[in-house]
C-alpha cells in the first residue's frame, strides 16, 4: 500500500511548507509535493488586498513545480489543496506523464461539494465512489445547455 499524507514540512531558517508526503510500501517517504498555490482566509493571495496578510499560508515556502512519481501500478501526480483549483496544475502533471492525479486537501466547510460542482465528472473519492450530481434534479439539463 502507498499512502499520501499532508502536513507542514519544516526547513532551515524557520521556513515551512504545506507538503503532501508520499510513503512507499516500505513505510518510507519516497516523494513529496510542496503546495504551489497558497490559499489565505476567504480570499486567495491572488486577489488584492489579501484577506489575512500574515496567514501561515501567505508566509509559507511555496513549491516551485509539479512532479510525477512512477510507482509499480502506474505514474501518479500530486497536488495539494488549492493547487487543484487551477487547471494548469493537472495539465502539467498530465504532460509530465501522470496517469492518475491525486489531491491532498482539507475542505473547511461541512458537506462541501465545491470540487464536484466545478467539474462533477472529473472528481471521485478513491475510498468511496460517489456521484453527487445525480442527486440534483435536472443536473444534466442545468449544466449542459442545448
DSSP file (Angstrom, degrees, kcal/mol; ACC not computed):
  #  RESIDUE AA STRUCTURE BP1 BP2  ACC     N-H-->O    O-->H-N    N-H-->O    O-->H-N    TCO  KAPPA ALPHA  PHI   PSI    X-CA   Y-CA   Z-CA
    1    1 A X              0   0    0      0, 0.0     2,-0.3     0, 0.0    26,-0.2   0.000 360.0 360.0 360.0 141.4    0.0    0.0    0.0
    2    2 A X        -     0   0    0     24,-0.1     2,-0.4    23,-0.1    22,-0.2  -0.834 360.0-160.4-105.4 150.7    1.1    3.6   -0.7
    3    3 A X  E     -A   23   0A   0     20,-1.7    20,-3.4    -2,-0.3     2,-0.5  -0.996  10.6-160.0-134.5 138.0   -0.1    6.5    1.5
    4    4 A X  E     +A   22   0A   0     -2,-0.4     2,-0.4    18,-0.2    18,-0.2  -0.983  18.9 177.1-114.4 125.9   -0.2   10.2    0.8
    5    5 A X  E     -A   21   0A   0     16,-2.2    16,-3.2    -2,-0.5     2,-0.2  -0.992  18.7-140.0-131.0 136.1   -0.4   12.4    4.0
    6    6 A X  E     +A   20   0A   0     -2,-0.4     2,-0.3    14,-0.2    14,-0.2  -0.611  37.5 127.1 -92.7 154.4   -0.4   16.1    4.2
    7    7 A X  E     -A   19   0A   0     12,-2.1    12,-3.1    -2,-0.2     2,-0.5  -0.977  58.4 -68.3 179.1-179.9    1.5   18.2    6.8
    8    8 A X  E     -A   18   0A   0     -2,-0.3     2,-0.5    10,-0.2    10,-0.2  -0.812  39.1-154.9 -92.5 125.7    3.9   21.0    7.5
    9    9 A X  E     -A   17   0A   0      8,-2.9     8,-1.9    -2,-0.5     2,-0.4  -0.882  12.4-145.2 -99.0 128.6    7.4   20.4    6.4
   10   10 A X  E     -A   16   0A   0     -2,-0.5     6,-0.3     6,-0.2     2,-0.2  -0.775  18.1-177.0 -99.1 138.8   10.0   22.4    8.3
   11   11 A X    >   -     0   0    0      4,-3.3     3,-0.6    -2,-0.4     4,-0.3  -0.624  37.7 -72.5-118.6 178.7   13.2   23.8    6.7
   12   12 A X  G >  S+     0   0    0      1,-0.2     3,-1.4    -2,-0.2    -1,-0.2  -0.230 112.7  36.9 -65.8 165.1   16.2   25.7    8.0
   13   13 A X  G 3  S-     0   0    0      1,-0.3    -1,-0.2     2,-0.0     3,-0.1   0.778 131.6 -71.5  60.8  30.0   15.8   29.4    8.9
   14   14 A X  G <  S+     0   0    0     -3,-0.6    -1,-0.3     1,-0.2     2,-0.2   0.727  92.9 145.8  61.3  24.1   12.2   28.8   10.3
   15   15 A X    <   +     0   0    0     -3,-1.4    -4,-3.3    -4,-0.3     2,-0.3  -0.589  22.4 178.7 -87.3 156.0   10.8   28.2    6.8
   16   16 A X  E     -A   10   0A   0     -6,-0.3    45,-3.6    43,-0.2     2,-0.3  -0.969  13.0-155.9-151.3 163.2    8.0   25.7    6.3
   17   17 A X  E     -A    9   0A   0     -8,-1.9    -8,-2.9    -2,-0.3     2,-0.9  -0.993  28.9-115.0-143.4 148.1    5.8   24.4    3.5
   18   18 A X  E     -A    8   0A   0     43,-0.3    17,-3.0    -2,-0.3     2,-0.4  -0.775  53.6-176.9 -80.1 109.6    2.4   22.7    3.2
   19   19 A X  E     -AB   7  34A   0    -12,-3.1   -12,-2.1    -2,-0.9     2,-0.6  -0.897  32.8-148.0-123.8 139.6    3.6   19.4    1.9
   20   20 A X  E     -AB   6  33A   0     13,-2.6    13,-2.1    -2,-0.4     2,-0.4  -0.937  24.9-153.8-100.5 119.8    2.0   16.2    0.7
   21   21 A X  E     -AB   5  32A   0    -16,-3.2   -16,-2.2    -2,-0.6     2,-0.6  -0.797   3.2-148.6 -97.5 134.7    4.3   13.3    1.5
   22   22 A X  E     -AB   4  31A   0      9,-3.2     8,-3.1    -2,-0.4     9,-1.2  -0.914  13.0-161.0-103.6 117.1    4.2   10.0   -0.5
   23   23 A X  E     -AB   3  29A   0    -20,-3.4   -20,-1.7    -2,-0.6     6,-0.2  -0.840  10.5-139.5-100.3 133.5    5.0    7.0    1.6
   24   24 A X    >   -     0   0    0      4,-2.9     3,-2.0    -2,-0.4    -1,-0.1  -0.144  35.8 -88.3 -81.1 180.0    6.1    3.8   -0.2
   25   25 A X  T 3  S+     0   0    0      1,-0.3    -1,-0.1     2,-0.1   -23,-0.1   0.726 127.9  58.4 -62.6 -21.6    5.2    0.2    0.5
   26   26 A X  T 3  S-     0   0    0      2,-0.2    -1,-0.3     1,-0.0     3,-0.1   0.445 118.1-110.8 -87.9  -0.5    8.1    0.1    2.9
   27   27 A X  S <  S+     0   0    0     -3,-2.0     2,-0.3     1,-0.3    -2,-0.1   0.455  79.0 121.7  87.2   1.1    6.8    3.0    5.0
   28   28 A X  S    S-     0   0    0      1,-0.1    -4,-2.9     2,-0.0     2,-0.4  -0.678  73.7 -98.7 -98.6 152.6    9.5    5.4    4.0
   29   29 A X  E     +B   23   0A   0     -2,-0.3    -6,-0.3    -6,-0.2     3,-0.1  -0.541  43.1 169.3 -68.8 122.9    9.0    8.8    2.2
   30   30 A X  E     -     0   0A   0     -8,-3.1     2,-0.3    -2,-0.4    -7,-0.2   0.445  62.9  -4.4-113.8  -4.9    9.6    8.2   -1.5
   31   31 A X  E     -B   22   0A   0     -9,-1.2    -9,-3.2    38,-0.1    -1,-0.3  -0.975  57.0-164.6-173.9 167.0    8.3   11.6   -2.7
   32   32 A X  E     -B   21   0A   0     -2,-0.3     2,-0.4   -11,-0.2   -11,-0.2  -0.989  11.4-146.6-159.6 159.8    6.7   14.8   -1.8
   33   33 A X  E     -B   20   0A   0    -13,-2.1   -13,-2.6    -2,-0.3     2,-0.5  -0.988  12.8-148.8-133.0 123.4    4.9   17.8   -3.3
   34   34 A X  E     -B   19   0A   0     -2,-0.4    31,-0.3   -15,-0.2   -15,-0.2  -0.813  37.1-102.4 -90.9 127.9    5.1   21.3   -1.8
   35   35 A X        -     0   0    0    -17,-3.0    28,-2.8    -2,-0.5   -17,-0.2  -0.210  33.0-169.3 -53.7 129.8    2.0   23.3   -2.3
   36   36 A X  S    S+     0   0    0     26,-0.3     2,-0.7     1,-0.2    -1,-0.1   0.851  72.2  50.3 -89.8 -41.0    2.4   25.8   -5.1
   37   37 A X  S    S-     0   0    0     43,-0.3    45,-0.2    25,-0.1    -1,-0.2  -0.866  76.1-152.4-107.3 103.8   -0.7   28.0   -4.7
   38   38 A X        -     0   0    0     -2,-0.7     7,-0.7    -3,-0.1     2,-0.5  -0.457   3.2-151.3 -73.2 147.6   -1.4   29.2   -1.2
   39   39 A X  E     -C   44   0B   0      5,-0.2     2,-0.5    -2,-0.1     5,-0.2  -0.985  11.0-163.7-118.9 127.5   -4.9   29.9   -0.1
   40   40 A X  E >   -C   43   0B   0      3,-0.7     3,-1.4    -2,-0.5    11,-0.4  -0.939  46.3 -57.1-121.3 117.6   -5.4   32.6    2.5
   41   41 A X  T 3  S-     0   0    0     -2,-0.5     9,-0.0     1,-0.3     0, 0.0  -0.208 110.4 -27.7  55.8-137.9   -8.6   33.0    4.6
   42   42 A X  T 3  S+     0   0    0      2,-0.1     2,-0.3    -3,-0.0    -1,-0.3   0.567 135.3  52.4 -88.0  -9.0  -11.7   33.5    2.4
   43   43 A X  E <  S-C   40   0B   0     -3,-1.4    -3,-0.7     4,-0.1     8,-0.3  -0.930  83.5-121.8-124.6 150.3   -9.7   35.1   -0.4
   44   44 A X  E >   -C   39   0B   0     -2,-0.3     3,-1.8    -5,-0.2    -5,-0.2  -0.476  29.3-111.4 -83.1 162.0   -6.6   33.8   -2.2
   45   45 A X  T 3  S+     0   0    0     -7,-0.7     5,-0.1     1,-0.3    -1,-0.1   0.577 112.9  75.8 -69.0  -5.9   -3.4   35.8   -2.3
   46   46 A X  T 3  S+     0   0    0     -8,-0.2     2,-0.4     3,-0.1    -1,-0.3   0.562  87.1  70.5 -82.0  -7.1   -4.0   36.3   -6.0
   47   47 A X  S <  S-     0   0    0     -3,-1.8     2,-0.4     2,-0.0     4,-0.1  -0.856  94.8-103.1-102.7 145.3   -6.7   38.9   -5.0
   48   48 A X  S    S+     0   0    0     -2,-0.4     2,-0.1     1,-0.1    -3,-0.0  -0.963  98.7  28.8-120.9 137.0   -5.5   42.2   -3.6
   49   49 A X  S    S-     0   0    0     -2,-0.4    -1,-0.1     1,-0.1    -3,-0.1   0.600  94.4-128.0 -79.0 154.7   -5.5   43.1   -0.7
   50   50 A X        -     0   0    0      1,-0.1     3,-0.4    -5,-0.1    -5,-0.1  -0.298  12.5-124.3 -65.5 152.6   -5.2   39.6    0.8
   51   51 A X  S    S+     0   0    0    -11,-0.4     2,-0.4     1,-0.3    -1,-0.1   0.908 101.8  14.6 -64.3 -43.6   -7.7   38.7    3.4
   52   52 A X    >   -     0   0    0     -9,-0.2     3,-1.9     1,-0.1    -1,-0.3  -0.827  67.1-170.0-134.9  93.9   -5.0   37.9    6.0
   53   53 A X  T 3  S+     0   0    0     -3,-0.4    -1,-0.1    -2,-0.4    -2,-0.1   0.696  89.4  44.3 -63.0 -18.2   -1.6   39.2    5.1
   54   54 A X  T 3  S+     0   0    0      4,-0.1    -1,-0.3     5,-0.0     5,-0.0   0.085  80.5 136.6-113.3  24.5    0.1   37.2    8.0
   55   55 A X    <>  -     0   0    0     -3,-1.9     4,-1.5     1,-0.1     3,-0.4  -0.360  66.6-115.6 -64.4 149.3   -1.7   34.0    7.5
   56   56 A X  H  > S+     0   0    0      1,-0.2     4,-0.8     2,-0.2    -1,-0.1   0.842 116.5  51.1 -60.7 -33.1    0.6   30.9    7.7
   57   57 A X  H  4 S+     0   0    0      1,-0.2    -1,-0.2     2,-0.2     3,-0.2   0.836 104.9  56.7 -73.6 -29.9    0.0   30.0    4.1
   58   58 A X  H  4 S+     0   0    0     -3,-0.4    -1,-0.2     1,-0.2    -2,-0.2   0.867 115.1  38.3 -64.9 -34.8    0.8   33.6    3.0
   59   59 A X  H  < S+     0   0    0     -4,-1.5    -1,-0.2     2,-0.1   -43,-0.2   0.515  94.2 110.0 -95.1  -6.7    4.2   33.2    4.6
   60   60 A X  S  < S-     0   0    0     -4,-0.8     2,-0.5    -3,-0.2   -43,-0.2  -0.213  79.8 -99.0 -70.5 160.3    5.0   29.6    3.8
   61   61 A X        -     0   0    0    -45,-3.6   -43,-0.3     1,-0.0     2,-0.2  -0.684  45.0-138.5 -75.9 124.5    7.6   28.5    1.3
   62   62 A X        -     0   0    0     -2,-0.5   -26,-0.3   -45,-0.1   -27,-0.1  -0.581  14.0-109.7 -89.4 148.7    5.8   27.8   -1.9
   63   63 A X        -     0   0    0    -28,-2.8    -1,-0.1    -2,-0.2     3,-0.1  -0.325  17.2-145.3 -68.5 158.1    6.6   24.8   -4.2
   64   64 A X        -     0   0    0      1,-0.1     2,-0.3    -2,-0.0    -1,-0.1   0.204  66.1 -22.9-113.6  15.8    8.2   25.5   -7.5
   65   65 A X        -     0   0    0    -31,-0.3     2,-0.4     2,-0.0   -31,-0.2  -0.981  68.0 -80.4 167.0-174.6    6.6   22.9   -9.7
   66   66 A X        -     0   0    0     -2,-0.3     2,-0.3   -33,-0.1    13,-0.1  -0.970  35.1-163.7-122.6 130.5    4.8   19.6  -10.0
   67   67 A X        -     0   0    0     -2,-0.4    11,-0.9    11,-0.3     2,-0.3  -0.788   8.2-144.0-111.5 155.3    6.5   16.2  -10.0
   68   68 A X  E     -D   77   0C   0     -2,-0.3     2,-0.4     9,-0.2     9,-0.2  -0.852  10.3-148.0-113.5 155.8    5.3   12.8  -11.1
   69   69 A X  E     -D   76   0C   0      7,-2.8     7,-2.6    -2,-0.3     2,-0.8  -0.985   7.8-141.2-129.4 124.1    6.1    9.5   -9.4
   70   70 A X  E     +D   75   0C   0     -2,-0.4     5,-0.2     5,-0.2     2,-0.2  -0.757  30.6 176.1 -86.9 113.6    6.5    6.2  -11.2
   71   71 A X  E >   -D   74   0C   0      3,-2.7     3,-0.7    -2,-0.8   -47,-0.0  -0.569  46.8 -95.5-109.9 175.5    5.0    3.5   -8.9
   72   72 A X  T 3  S+     0   0    0      1,-0.2     3,-0.1    -2,-0.2    -2,-0.0   0.621 124.0  40.8 -71.5 -10.5    4.5   -0.2   -9.6
   73   73 A X  T 3  S-     0   0    0      1,-0.4     2,-0.3     0, 0.0    -1,-0.2   0.482 128.4 -55.9-111.6  -6.4    0.9    0.3  -10.8
   74   74 A X  E <   -D   71   0C   0     -3,-0.7    -3,-2.7    -5,-0.0     2,-0.5  -0.925  65.7 -60.0 154.3-177.6    1.4    3.5  -12.8
   75   75 A X  E     -D   70   0C   0     -2,-0.3    24,-3.1    -5,-0.2    25,-1.6  -0.859  49.2-169.1-103.0 127.8    2.6    7.1  -12.8
   76   76 A X  E     -De  69 100C   0     -7,-2.6    -7,-2.8    -2,-0.5     2,-0.3  -0.815  12.1-156.2-116.3 155.8    0.9    9.5  -10.4
   77   77 A X  E     -De  68 101C   0     23,-2.4    25,-3.0    -2,-0.3     2,-0.4  -0.951  13.5-147.1-123.7 149.6    0.9   13.2   -9.9
   78   78 A X  E     - e   0 102C   0    -11,-0.9     2,-0.3    -2,-0.3   -11,-0.3  -0.957  14.1-179.1-123.1 135.1    0.2   15.0   -6.6
   79   79 A X  E     - e   0 103C   0     23,-2.5    25,-2.4    -2,-0.4     2,-0.5  -0.895  21.2-135.4-120.2 156.7   -1.5   18.4   -6.0
   80   80 A X  E >   - e   0 104C   0     -2,-0.3     3,-2.4    23,-0.2   -43,-0.3  -0.961  48.0 -74.3-118.7 117.2   -2.1   19.9   -2.6
   81   81 A X  G >  S+     0   0    0     23,-2.8     3,-2.0    -2,-0.5     4,-0.2  -0.084 124.9  28.7  46.3-106.3   -5.5   21.6   -1.9
   82   82 A X  G >  S+     0   0    0      1,-0.3     3,-1.7   -45,-0.2     4,-0.3   0.676 105.6  77.0 -64.6 -18.3   -5.7   24.9   -3.7
   83   83 A X  G X  S+     0   0    0     -3,-2.4     3,-1.4     1,-0.3     6,-0.4   0.863  87.6  62.5 -55.7 -33.9   -3.4   23.7   -6.5
   84   84 A X  G <  S+     0   0    0     -3,-2.0    -1,-0.3     1,-0.3    -2,-0.2   0.610  87.1  70.4 -70.8 -12.2   -6.4   21.8   -7.8
   85   85 A X  G <  S+     0   0    0     -3,-1.7     2,-0.6    -4,-0.2    -1,-0.3   0.646  89.2  71.9 -76.1 -14.2   -8.3   25.0   -8.4
   86   86 A X  S X> S-     0   0    0     -3,-1.4     3,-1.8    -4,-0.3     4,-0.7  -0.902  71.6-153.6-108.2 116.0   -6.0   25.8  -11.3
   87   87 A X  H 3> S+     0   0    0     -2,-0.6     4,-2.2     1,-0.3     3,-0.2   0.775  92.0  69.9 -60.3 -25.4   -6.5   23.6  -14.4
   88   88 A X  H 3> S+     0   0    0      1,-0.2     4,-2.8     2,-0.2    -1,-0.3   0.810  89.5  63.2 -62.6 -28.6   -2.8   24.2  -15.3
   89   89 A X  H <> S+     0   0    0     -3,-1.8     4,-1.9    -6,-0.4    -1,-0.2   0.955 108.5  39.1 -60.5 -50.3   -1.8   22.0  -12.3
   90   90 A X  H  X S+     0   0    0     -4,-0.7     4,-2.5     1,-0.2    -1,-0.2   0.865 113.7  56.4 -68.0 -35.9   -3.4   18.9  -13.8
   91   91 A X  H  X S+     0   0    0     -4,-2.2     4,-2.6     2,-0.2    -2,-0.2   0.929 107.5  48.1 -60.1 -45.4   -2.3   19.9  -17.3
   92   92 A X  H  X S+     0   0    0     -4,-2.8     4,-1.6     1,-0.2    -2,-0.2   0.924 111.7  49.4 -62.5 -45.0    1.4   20.0  -16.2
   93   93 A X  H  <>S+     0   0    0     -4,-1.9     5,-2.7     1,-0.2     4,-0.2   0.912 111.9  49.0 -61.6 -41.9    1.1   16.6  -14.4
   94   94 A X  H ><5S+     0   0    0     -4,-2.5     3,-1.7     1,-0.2    -2,-0.2   0.922 109.4  51.2 -62.9 -44.9   -0.5   15.1  -17.5
   95   95 A X  H 3<5S+     0   0    0     -4,-2.6    -1,-0.2     1,-0.3    -2,-0.2   0.780 107.0  55.3 -64.3 -25.8    2.2   16.5  -19.8
   96   96 A X  T 3<5S-     0   0    0     -4,-1.6    -1,-0.3    -5,-0.2    -2,-0.2   0.447 129.8 -95.4 -86.4  -0.3    4.8   15.0  -17.4
   97   97 A X  T < 5 +     0   0    0     -3,-1.7    -3,-0.2     1,-0.3   -22,-0.2   0.524  65.6 159.5 105.1   6.5    3.2   11.6  -17.8
   98   98 A X      < -     0   0    0     -5,-2.7    -1,-0.3    -6,-0.2   -22,-0.2  -0.444  18.6-176.5 -66.0 130.3    0.9   11.3  -14.8
   99   99 A X  S    S+     0   0    0    -24,-3.1     2,-0.4     1,-0.3   -23,-0.2   0.672  76.8  33.0 -94.9 -24.3   -1.8    8.7  -15.4
  100  100 A X  E    S-e   76   0C   0    -25,-1.6   -23,-2.4    -7,-0.1     2,-0.5  -0.999  70.7-154.9-134.5 129.6   -3.5    9.4  -12.1
  101  101 A X  E     -e   77   0C   0     -2,-0.4     2,-0.4   -25,-0.2   -23,-0.2  -0.917  13.7-169.5-104.2 128.6   -3.8   12.8  -10.4
  102  102 A X  E     -e   78   0C   0    -25,-3.0   -23,-2.5    -2,-0.5     2,-0.5  -0.908   5.7-157.2-117.3 146.7   -4.2   12.8   -6.6
  103  103 A X  E     -e   79   0C   0     -2,-0.4     2,-0.6   -25,-0.2   -23,-0.2  -0.966   5.5-155.7-130.4 117.7   -5.0   15.7   -4.5
  104  104 A X  E     +e   80   0C   0    -25,-2.4   -23,-2.8    -2,-0.5     2,-0.3  -0.814  38.8 147.6 -88.5 120.5   -4.3   16.0   -0.7
  105  105 A X        -     0   0    0     -2,-0.6     2,-0.4   -25,-0.2   -99,-0.1  -0.969  43.8-146.0-151.7 164.4   -6.8   18.5    0.7
  106  106 A X        -     0   0    0     -2,-0.3     2,-0.5     0, 0.0    -2,-0.0  -0.966  17.3-154.2-134.2 116.8   -8.8   19.6    3.6
  107  107 A X        -     0   0    0     -2,-0.4     4,-0.1     1,-0.1     5,-0.1  -0.813   2.3-158.4 -93.2 127.2  -12.2   21.2    2.9
  108  108 A X        +     0   0    0     -2,-0.5     2,-0.3     2,-0.1    -1,-0.1   0.746  65.7  81.4 -81.0 -23.9  -13.2   23.5    5.8
  109  109 A X  S >  S-     0   0    0      1,-0.1     3,-1.3     2,-0.0     2,-0.2  -0.633  86.5-111.3 -88.2 141.0  -16.9   23.6    5.2
  110  110 A X  T 3  S+     0   0    0     -2,-0.3    -2,-0.1     1,-0.3    -1,-0.1  -0.484  99.4   1.5 -67.2 133.4  -19.2   20.9    6.3
  111  111 A X  T 3  S+     0   0    0     -2,-0.2    -1,-0.3     1,-0.2     2,-0.1   0.796  89.2 179.0  60.3  33.0  -20.6   18.9    3.4
  112  112 A X    <   +     0   0    0     -3,-1.3    -1,-0.2     1,-0.1     3,-0.1  -0.416  20.9 178.0 -68.7 138.4  -18.7   20.9    0.9
  113  113 A X     >  +     0   0    0     -2,-0.1     4,-2.7     1,-0.1     5,-0.3   0.014  37.0 127.9-123.7  24.7  -19.2   19.9   -2.8
  114  114 A X  H  > S+     0   0    0      1,-0.2     4,-1.6     2,-0.2     5,-0.1   0.868  75.3  44.9 -55.5 -42.1  -17.1   22.6   -4.3
  115  115 A X  H  > S+     0   0    0      1,-0.2     4,-2.0     2,-0.2    -1,-0.2   0.903 114.4  48.3 -71.5 -39.4  -15.0   20.2   -6.4
  116  116 A X  H  4 S+     0   0    0      1,-0.2     4,-0.3     2,-0.2    -2,-0.2   0.850 110.9  51.8 -68.4 -33.2  -18.0   18.2   -7.6
  117  117 A X  H  < S+     0   0    0     -4,-2.7     3,-0.3     2,-0.2    -1,-0.2   0.849 109.4  50.4 -70.9 -33.4  -19.9   21.3   -8.5
  118  118 A X  H  < S-     0   0    0     -4,-1.6    -2,-0.2    -5,-0.3     2,-0.2   0.961 138.6  -6.5 -70.4 -51.2  -17.0   22.7  -10.6
  119  119 A X    >X  -     0   0    0     -4,-2.0     3,-1.7    -5,-0.1     4,-1.0  -0.644  67.9-177.8-146.1  81.6  -16.3   19.5  -12.7
  120  120 A X  T 34 S+     0   0    0     -4,-0.3     3,-0.2    -3,-0.3    13,-0.1   0.798  81.8  51.9 -58.8 -32.9  -18.5   16.7  -11.5
  121  121 A X  T 34 S+     0   0    0      1,-0.2    -1,-0.3    -5,-0.1    -5,-0.1   0.672 106.2  55.9 -77.0 -14.9  -17.2   14.1  -13.9
  122  122 A X  T <4 S+     0   0    0     -3,-1.7     2,-0.4    -7,-0.2    -1,-0.2   0.801  96.0  67.1 -88.2 -31.1  -13.6   14.8  -13.0
  123  123 A X     <  +     0   0    0     -4,-1.0     2,-0.3    -8,-0.2    -1,-0.0  -0.768  51.6 159.6-104.3 136.4  -13.5   14.2   -9.3
  124  124 A X        -     0   0    0     -2,-0.4     2,-0.5     5,-0.1     5,-0.1  -0.976  38.5-118.4-143.5 155.9  -14.1   10.9   -7.4
  125  125 A X        -     0   0    0      3,-0.6     3,-0.3    -2,-0.3     5,-0.0  -0.860  18.4-147.5 -98.2 127.9  -13.2    9.7   -4.0
  126  126 A X  S    S+     0   0    0     -2,-0.5     3,-0.2     1,-0.2    -1,-0.2   0.909  96.1  42.6 -63.7 -44.1  -10.9    6.7   -4.1
  127  127 A X  S    S+     0   0    0      1,-0.3     2,-0.3    -3,-0.1    -1,-0.2   0.669 129.1  24.4 -79.8 -14.7  -12.2    5.0   -1.0
  128  128 A X  S    S-     0   0    0     -3,-0.3    -3,-0.6     2,-0.1     2,-0.5  -0.877  74.7-146.1-151.3 113.4  -15.8    5.6   -1.8
  129  129 A X        +     0   0    0     -2,-0.3     2,-0.3    -3,-0.2    -3,-0.1  -0.697  33.0 159.9 -83.6 124.9  -17.1    6.2   -5.4
  130  130 A X        -     0   0    0     -2,-0.5     2,-0.4    -5,-0.0    -5,-0.2  -0.981  35.2-153.8-144.5 155.8  -20.0    8.6   -5.5
  131  131 A X    >   +     0   0    0     -2,-0.3     3,-1.8     1,-0.1     4,-0.3  -0.745  14.0 177.8-129.7  83.0  -21.7   10.8   -8.0
  132  132 A X  G >  S+     0   0    0     -2,-0.4     3,-1.8     1,-0.3     4,-0.4   0.761  74.4  71.8 -61.7 -24.6  -23.3   13.7   -6.1
  133  133 A X  G >  S+     0   0    0      1,-0.3     3,-1.2     2,-0.2    -1,-0.3   0.795  86.8  65.4 -62.6 -25.2  -24.6   15.3   -9.3
  134  134 A X  G <  S+     0   0    0     -3,-1.8    -1,-0.3     1,-0.2    -2,-0.2   0.690  92.9  62.6 -69.4 -16.3  -27.1   12.5   -9.7
  135  135 A X  G <  S+     0   0    0     -3,-1.8     2,-0.5    -4,-0.3    -1,-0.2   0.640  87.2  85.7 -80.9 -15.3  -28.8   13.8   -6.5
  136  136 A X  S X  S-     0   0    0     -3,-1.2     3,-1.5    -4,-0.4     4,-0.2  -0.767  85.5-119.6 -93.9 127.5  -29.6   17.1   -8.1
  137  137 A X  T 3  S+     0   0    0     -2,-0.5     5,-0.1     1,-0.3    -2,-0.1  -0.386  94.5   2.0 -63.4 135.9  -32.8   17.3  -10.1
  138  138 A X  T 3> S+     0   0    0     -4,-0.1     4,-2.7    -2,-0.1    -1,-0.3   0.760  82.7 152.5  58.9  29.3  -32.3   18.2  -13.8
  139  139 A X  H <>  +     0   0    0     -3,-1.5     4,-2.2    -6,-0.2     5,-0.3   0.926  69.6  48.0 -54.9 -48.5  -28.5   18.3  -13.3
  140  140 A X  H  > S+     0   0    0      1,-0.2     4,-1.4    -4,-0.2    -1,-0.2   0.888 114.2  45.8 -64.7 -38.7  -27.7   17.4  -16.9
  141  141 A X  H  4 S+     0   0    0      1,-0.2    -1,-0.2     2,-0.2    -2,-0.2   0.888 113.6  50.2 -69.6 -37.6  -30.1   19.9  -18.3
  142  142 A X  H  < S+     0   0    0     -4,-2.7     3,-0.2     1,-0.2    -2,-0.2   0.860 119.8  33.8 -69.6 -35.6  -28.9   22.7  -15.9
  143  143 A X  H  < S+     0   0    0     -4,-2.2     2,-0.4    -5,-0.2    -1,-0.2   0.605 117.4  52.2 -99.5 -12.1  -25.2   22.2  -16.6
  144  144 A X  S  < S-     0   0    0     -4,-1.4    -1,-0.2    -5,-0.3    -2,-0.1  -0.669  76.8-163.5-124.0  77.4  -25.3   21.2  -20.3
  145  145 A X              0   0    0     -2,-0.4    -3,-0.1    -3,-0.2    -4,-0.0  -0.231 360.0 360.0 -61.9 149.8  -27.3   23.9  -22.1
  146  146 A X              0   0    0     -5,-0.1    -1,-0.1     0, 0.0    -5,-0.0   0.463 360.0 360.0 -79.1 360.0  -28.6   23.0  -25.6
